[in-house]
Amino acid sequence: MNSRDDAIQYLRNLGYTARARDWILGSTIVVPIGKKRLSALTSKDEAEIYAWDGMLCLYPLESGEWAINDSRDVWNRDEKYPSLQDAVFSAEKIVRELNTDLE
């Protein structure tokens, strides 16, 4: 796994929602976690808007390491990993464990 695009495709191939997001944390990967809920409908096109219980955000560090931020962690203690691949495998495990009881 050599790039953010590779990581996103890997997670999508496993059936998870994963997206690229470029923002204050840099070029990140966002993976929604927990239960997907219908949040609202727009009036014109009736487009559905969904929200999840939280999200994992995988982001690069200046050191070349990667970190995972779990939005449910109110203390904001990000876990660090030596590589993108290690972070993705850890994120996949977290998402799998959280979503087991939601099916």
C-alpha positions in Angstrom: 0.0 0.0 0.0 1.9 3.0 -1.3 -0.6 5.8 -1.5 -3.7 7.3 0.0 -5.6 6.2 -3.1 -4.4 2.6 -2.5 -5.5 2.8 1.1 -8.9 4.1 0.2 -9.4 1.5 -2.4 -8.3 -1.3 0.0 -10.9 -0.1 2.6 -13.6 0.2 0.0 -12.9 -3.3 -1.3 -13.6 -4.5 2.2 -17.0 -2.8 2.1 -16.2 0.2 4.2 -17.0 3.8 3.3 -13.7 5.6 2.9 -12.9 9.0 1.4 -10.1 11.4 0.8 -10.3 14.7 2.7 -7.9 17.6 2.4 -8.1 19.9 5.3 -6.3 21.2 8.4 -4.9 17.7 9.2 -3.5 17.5 5.6 -4.3 14.9 3.0 -6.3 12.5 5.1 -8.4 9.4 4.9 -11.8 9.5 6.6 -13.7 6.4 7.6 -17.2 6.7 9.2 -17.7 4.4 12.2 -20.8 3.2 14.0 -24.3 3.3 12.9 -25.3 5.1 9.7 -28.4 7.3 10.4 -30.6 9.3 8.1 -30.1 12.9 9.2 -32.3 15.0 6.9 -33.9 15.4 3.5 -33.5 18.4 1.3 -36.7 20.0 0.1 -36.0 20.2 -3.7 -34.5 16.9 -4.7 -35.2 14.9 -1.6 -31.5 14.0 -1.4 -30.7 12.0 1.7 -28.0 13.2 4.1 -26.5 10.6 6.4 -24.6 10.9 9.6 -22.6 8.2 11.5 -21.8 7.9 15.2 -18.2 9.0 14.6 -15.3 8.8 12.2 -11.7 7.7 12.1 -9.3 10.1 10.4 -6.0 8.7 9.2 -3.4 11.5 8.6 0.3 11.8 7.8 2.8 13.2 10.3 5.9 15.2 9.3 8.0 12.3 10.6 6.6 10.1 7.9 4.5 8.2 10.4 0.7 8.1 10.2 -1.8 8.7 13.0 -5.4 7.8 13.6 -7.8 10.2 15.3 -11.0 8.7 16.6 -13.7 11.4 16.8 -15.3 9.6 19.7 -12.2 10.1 21.9 -13.0 13.3 23.8 -9.3 13.4 25.1 -8.1 13.4 21.5 -5.3 10.9 22.0 -4.2 10.0 18.5 -2.5 6.6 18.0 0.6 6.7 15.9 1.8 4.1 13.3 5.1 3.7 11.5 3.5 3.5 8.0 0.3 4.1 6.1 -0.3 0.4 5.8 0.0 -0.2 9.5 -2.5 2.7 10.2 -4.9 1.3 7.6 -4.8 -2.3 9.0 -5.4 -0.9 12.5 -8.3 1.3 11.2 -9.9 -1.7 9.5 -9.7 -3.7 12.7 -11.3 -0.8 14.7 -14.1 -0.4 12.2 -14.8 -4.1 11.9 -15.0 -4.5 15.7 -17.3 -1.4 16.1 -19.6 -2.4 13.2 -20.0 -6.1 14.2 -23.1 -5.4 16.4 -24.7 -3.0 13.9 -25.7 -5.5 11.1 
